[in-house]
Amino acid sequence: MAHPFHLLLTGATGGLGQALATVYAAPGAHLSLTGRDPAKLAALARICTAQGATVSTESLDVRDADALRDWILATDAARPVTTGIACAGVSHAIGPDGAPEPVAAVRRVFAVNALAAMETASALAERMRPRGGGHIGIVSSLGGWHGSPSSPSYSASKAAARIYGEALRGWLAPSGVSVTVVSPGFVDTPMSRRYIGAKPWLWTAPRAAALIQRGIESGKARVAFPWPLAVGAAVVGLLPAWLGDAILRRFFAFGVRPERTAIADENKNR
């Protein structure tokens, strides 16, 4: 028997996460949302409820692996999850003086972008596989298709999430669970507004969320957009390393204004 629609979403208080929640919010849908900001979660829940969905929220830091896993398993036990999306993400870049990224920053980026995405997908797979159905979405990035000289940790963490999703898809396909790896380009969100550099083919968050929803619910293996940037990222990966690196340094060099949480983490770990 088919289960009622139930979306589980991490990173719900981020720009893309909020857009995804509102796209999915509709009569008959239940949304289980998590993010770091309780006030933003409450405001988002009110919006989604007004659109006809029922909503439950949990404020947690996805870097707390035990808390994340416990929440996912308990949420699914209460109401089977039909679609789960690992959307939590953070960014970082080489400093303006060209100094290496601090180790604390690298650990934070990997903990959120890679490990939390893997832990989310793994816990969902554990519950969905015996049921023989479900959809899992892992939000990576076109920035994870090739190593960026401006942000080694971000590129590597998103590449790790992407490859994990690709592998998970092959493992789960025979059991009826689909895995969609999402690779966005530039999306207009608070995180991207801290990005200092060119943002070609910038999409709005609602437009990106609508495409991601269609891709995940149809069981697509990959969703990458916008297509000109996706083609360009793929081509760069085929070029000789020296040429690909030169193109990225010349045309796609960037910086990132650190958010308050990142600054606090780095200071704490000094």
C-alpha positions as CSV (number, residue, x, y, z in Angstrom):
1,M,0.0,0.0,0.0
2,A,1.3,3.4,-0.9
3,H,2.2,5.7,2.0
4,P,0.9,9.3,2.2
5,F,3.5,11.8,0.9
6,H,6.1,12.7,3.5
7,L,9.1,15.0,2.8
8,L,12.1,15.0,5.1
9,L,14.4,18.0,4.4
10,T,17.7,19.1,6.0
11,G,18.9,22.6,5.5
12,A,15.4,23.9,5.5
13,T,16.3,27.3,6.8
14,G,18.7,28.0,3.9
15,G,17.6,29.8,0.8
16,L,17.2,26.7,-1.4
17,G,15.9,24.7,1.5
18,Q,13.1,27.2,2.2
19,A,12.2,27.3,-1.5
20,L,12.1,23.4,-1.7
21,A,9.8,23.3,1.4
22,T,7.4,25.8,-0.1
23,V,7.3,24.0,-3.5
24,Y,6.4,20.7,-1.8
25,A,3.9,22.2,0.7
26,A,0.4,21.3,-0.5
27,P,-2.8,19.7,0.9
28,G,-2.1,16.0,1.8
29,A,1.6,16.5,2.2
30,H,3.5,16.3,5.5
31,L,6.9,18.1,5.8
32,S,9.5,17.2,8.4
33,L,12.0,20.1,8.3
34,T,15.3,20.7,10.1
35,G,17.6,23.7,10.2
36,R,19.8,25.6,12.6
37,D,17.5,28.6,13.1
38,P,14.4,28.0,15.2
39,A,12.8,31.3,14.3
40,K,13.2,30.7,10.6
41,L,11.9,27.2,11.0
42,A,8.8,28.4,12.7
43,A,8.2,31.1,10.1
44,L,8.7,28.5,7.3
45,A,6.3,26.1,9.0
46,R,3.6,28.8,9.1
47,I,4.0,29.4,5.3
48,C,3.8,25.7,4.5
49,T,0.8,25.2,6.8
50,A,-1.0,28.1,5.0
51,Q,-0.4,26.2,1.8
52,G,-2.2,23.2,3.2
53,A,0.6,21.0,4.4
54,T,1.1,19.6,7.9
55,V,4.6,20.4,9.3
56,S,6.9,19.2,12.0
57,T,10.2,20.9,12.7
58,E,13.4,20.1,14.6
59,S,16.2,22.6,15.2
60,L,19.6,20.8,15.1
61,D,23.1,21.1,13.7
62,V,23.6,18.4,11.0
63,R,27.3,18.1,12.2
64,D,25.9,16.3,15.2
65,A,25.7,12.9,13.5
66,D,24.0,11.1,16.4
67,A,21.3,13.8,16.7
68,L,20.8,13.8,12.9
69,R,20.4,10.1,12.6
70,D,18.2,9.8,15.7
71,W,15.9,12.5,14.2
72,I,15.7,10.8,10.8
73,L,14.9,7.4,12.2
74,A,12.3,8.6,14.7
75,T,10.7,10.8,12.1
76,D,10.4,7.8,9.7
77,A,9.2,5.5,12.4
78,A,6.3,8.0,13.2
79,R,5.4,8.4,9.5
80,P,7.3,6.7,6.7
81,V,9.3,9.1,4.6
82,T,8.6,9.0,0.9
83,T,11.0,11.6,-0.2
84,G,14.2,12.8,1.7
85,I,16.5,15.6,0.6
86,A,19.9,16.3,2.0
87,C,20.1,20.1,1.3
88,A,22.2,21.4,4.2
89,G,25.3,23.2,2.9
90,V,27.9,25.8,3.7
91,S,30.6,27.6,1.6
92,H,34.2,28.8,2.1
93,A,37.0,30.1,0.0
94,I,40.7,30.9,0.0
95,G,41.3,34.2,1.7
96,P,41.9,37.5,-0.2
97,D,45.6,37.2,0.8
98,G,45.9,33.8,-0.8
99,A,46.4,32.0,2.5
100,P,45.3,28.4,2.8
101,E,41.8,27.7,4.2
102,P,42.0,27.2,8.0
103,V,41.7,23.5,9.1
104,A,38.6,24.4,11.2
105,A,36.9,25.8,8.1
106,V,37.8,22.7,6.0
107,R,36.4,20.4,8.7
108,R,33.2,22.4,9.0
109,V,32.6,22.4,5.2
110,F,33.2,18.6,5.0
111,A,31.1,17.9,8.0
112,V,28.1,19.7,6.5
113,N,28.4,19.3,2.8
114,A,29.7,15.7,2.7
115,L,29.3,13.8,5.9
116,A,25.9,15.1,6.8
117,A,24.6,14.5,3.3
118,M,26.0,10.9,3.5
119,E,24.6,10.3,6.9
120,T,21.2,11.6,5.9
121,A,21.0,9.5,2.8
122,S,22.3,6.4,4.6
123,A,19.7,6.7,7.4
124,L,16.9,7.2,4.7
125,A,18.2,4.2,2.7
126,E,18.1,2.0,5.8
127,R,14.4,2.7,6.2
128,M,13.3,2.9,2.5
129,R,15.1,-0.2,1.2
130,P,13.1,-2.8,3.1
131,R,9.9,-1.0,2.1
132,G,10.9,-1.2,-1.6
133,G,10.4,2.4,-2.5
134,G,11.2,6.0,-1.9
135,H,13.1,9.0,-3.3
136,I,16.4,10.4,-2.0
137,G,17.8,13.7,-3.2
138,I,21.4,14.8,-2.5
139,V,22.2,18.4,-3.2
140,S,25.7,18.7,-4.6
141,S,26.9,21.5,-6.9
142,L,28.4,22.2,-10.3
143,G,31.3,23.4,-8.1
144,G,31.9,19.7,-7.3
145,W,32.5,18.7,-10.9
146,H,36.0,20.2,-11.0
147,G,38.3,21.4,-8.2
148,S,38.2,25.1,-7.9
149,P,41.5,26.9,-7.0
150,S,39.4,29.5,-5.1
151,S,37.7,26.9,-2.9
152,P,39.3,23.5,-2.5
153,S,37.2,22.4,0.5
154,Y,33.9,23.3,-1.1
155,S,34.7,21.6,-4.4
156,A,36.0,18.5,-2.7
157,S,33.1,18.2,-0.2
158,K,30.5,18.6,-3.0
159,A,32.3,16.1,-5.1
160,A,32.3,13.6,-2.3
161,A,28.5,14.1,-1.8
162,R,28.0,13.7,-5.6
163,I,30.0,10.5,-5.9
164,Y,28.4,9.0,-2.8
165,G,25.0,9.7,-4.3
166,E,26.0,8.1,-7.6
167,A,27.1,5.0,-5.8
168,L,24.1,4.9,-3.6
169,R,21.8,5.1,-6.6
170,G,23.4,2.0,-8.1
171,W,23.0,0.0,-4.9
172,L,19.4,1.0,-4.2
173,A,18.0,0.8,-7.7
174,P,17.1,-2.9,-7.5
175,S,15.2,-2.3,-4.3
176,G,13.0,0.4,-5.9
177,V,14.5,3.4,-4.2
178,S,15.6,6.2,-6.5
179,V,18.6,8.5,-5.8
180,T,18.8,11.9,-7.5
181,V,22.1,13.8,-7.4
182,V,21.4,17.5,-7.8
183,S,24.1,19.9,-9.1
184,P,23.0,23.5,-9.1
185,G,24.9,26.4,-10.5
186,F,24.3,29.8,-9.1
187,V,21.1,30.2,-7.2
188,D,20.0,33.5,-5.6
189,T,20.1,32.7,-1.9
190,P,21.7,34.3,1.2
191,M,24.7,31.9,0.8
192,S,25.3,32.9,-2.8
193,R,25.0,36.6,-1.9
194,R,28.1,36.2,0.3
195,Y,29.9,35.0,-2.9
196,I,32.2,37.6,-4.3
197,G,32.7,37.0,-8.1
198,A,30.8,36.5,-11.3
199,K,27.5,34.5,-11.1
200,P,26.6,33.7,-14.7
201,W,23.1,32.3,-15.4
202,L,21.9,33.1,-11.8
203,W,18.5,31.3,-11.1
204,T,16.0,32.3,-8.5
205,A,15.5,29.8,-5.6
206,P,11.9,29.0,-6.5
207,R,12.8,28.2,-10.1
208,A,15.6,25.9,-8.9
209,A,13.4,24.3,-6.3
210,A,10.7,23.5,-8.9
211,L,13.2,21.8,-11.2
212,I,14.7,19.8,-8.4
213,Q,11.2,18.7,-7.2
214,R,10.3,17.5,-10.7
215,G,13.6,15.6,-11.1
216,I,13.5,13.9,-7.7
217,E,9.8,12.9,-7.9
218,S,10.3,11.5,-11.5
219,G,13.3,9.5,-10.2
220,K,15.9,11.2,-12.5
221,A,19.5,10.1,-11.8
222,R,20.9,13.6,-12.1
223,V,19.6,17.1,-12.1
224,A,22.1,19.7,-13.2
225,F,21.4,23.4,-14.1
226,P,21.6,25.7,-15.8
227,W,22.6,23.7,-18.8
228,P,25.2,26.1,-20.3
229,L,27.1,26.1,-17.0
230,A,26.7,22.4,-16.7
231,V,28.1,21.8,-20.2
232,G,31.0,24.2,-19.4
233,A,31.8,22.4,-16.1
234,A,31.8,19.1,-18.0
235,V,34.1,20.4,-20.7
236,V,36.6,21.9,-18.2
237,G,36.9,18.4,-16.7
238,L,38.0,17.0,-20.1
239,L,40.6,19.7,-20.8
240,P,44.3,19.3,-19.9
241,A,44.7,20.1,-16.2
242,W,46.8,23.2,-16.8
243,L,44.2,24.7,-19.1
244,G,41.2,23.9,-16.9
245,D,43.0,25.4,-13.9
246,A,43.9,28.5,-15.9
247,I,40.3,29.0,-17.0
248,L,39.0,28.7,-13.5
249,R,41.6,31.1,-12.1
250,R,41.0,33.6,-14.9
251,F,37.2,33.6,-15.3
252,F,35.8,32.0,-12.1
253,A,38.0,33.2,-9.3
254,F,35.9,34.2,-6.3
255,G,35.8,34.9,-2.6
256,V,33.2,34.2,0.1
257,R,32.3,36.5,3.0
258,P,32.2,34.3,6.0
259,E,29.0,33.9,8.0
260,R,28.9,34.5,11.7
261,T,28.7,30.8,12.5
262,A,31.8,30.1,10.5
263,I,33.8,32.8,12.2
264,A,32.8,31.6,15.6
265,D,33.8,28.0,14.7
266,E,37.2,29.1,13.4
267,N,37.9,31.2,16.5
268,K,36.9,28.4,18.8
269,N,39.3,25.9,17.1
270,R,42.3,28.2,17.1
